[in-house]
Amino acid sequence: MRCHGYRVYGATKAAINSLPITLRNELEDEPIRVVNVMPGAVATNFGRNHGPEFVNGLLESVGLPADFKTGDV
C-alpha cells in the first residue's frame, strides 16, 4: 500500500495542535484567548481516490468499524 503525499500528515497535524498550546502559554498574561477547533470525522469522497483496502485499513487503524467498498462515500 503506497500513500504518496501523506507522509508528513502526522507531523503537520502535531504542529497545528502544538501551536495553540504554545500561544496560550506565551500569551497567558495578555487579554488574548487562543482557541483551536478540531472537527471530527466527516463524510467526503476520500474513497474515490483510494482503494477499499487502504480506506478500510485507515478506518480500522483509528478504531472505526470498516466495510468500505468501491463507490461508497
C-alpha positions in Angstrom: 0.0 0.0 0.0 1.5 3.3 -1.1 0.4 6.7 0.2 2.1 9.3 -1.9 1.8 12.8 -0.5 0.6 11.8 3.0 4.0 11.2 4.6 4.1 14.4 6.5 0.4 14.4 7.6 1.2 13.3 11.2 3.9 15.8 11.6 1.8 18.7 10.3 -1.2 17.7 12.5 1.1 17.6 15.6 2.5 21.1 14.7 -1.0 22.5 14.2 -2.1 21.1 17.6 1.1 22.3 19.4 0.8 25.9 18.1 -2.2 26.9 20.2 -0.7 25.4 23.3 2.5 27.4 22.8 0.5 30.6 22.1 -1.7 30.1 25.2 1.5 29.8 27.3 3.1 32.8 25.8 0.0 35.0 26.0 -1.3 33.9 29.4 -0.7 37.4 30.8 -2.4 39.1 27.9 -6.1 39.7 27.3 -5.9 37.3 24.3 -7.6 33.9 24.1 -6.4 31.2 21.8 -8.8 28.5 20.6 -8.2 25.7 18.2 -11.1 23.9 16.5 -10.6 20.2 15.7 -13.7 18.9 13.8 -14.4 15.2 13.9 -14.8 12.8 11.0 -16.9 14.0 8.1 -18.2 12.1 5.1 -16.2 13.0 2.0 -15.3 11.5 -1.4 -11.9 10.4 0.0 -12.6 6.8 -1.0 -12.8 7.8 -4.7 -9.0 8.4 -4.6 -8.0 5.3 -2.7 -8.8 1.6 -2.9 -11.0 -0.2 -0.4 -8.0 -2.0 1.3 -6.4 1.4 2.1 -9.6 3.0 3.3 -10.6 0.0 5.5 -7.1 -0.1 6.9 -7.1 3.6 7.7 -10.6 3.4 9.4 -9.6 0.3 11.4 -6.3 2.0 12.5 -8.4 4.7 14.3 -10.8 2.2 15.8 -13.7 2.7 13.4 -15.6 -0.4 12.0 -14.7 -0.7 8.3 -16.6 -2.3 5.4 -15.8 0.3 2.7 -16.4 -0.8 -0.8 -15.5 0.9 -4.1 -18.1 3.6 -4.8 -19.0 4.2 -1.2 -19.0 7.7 0.3 
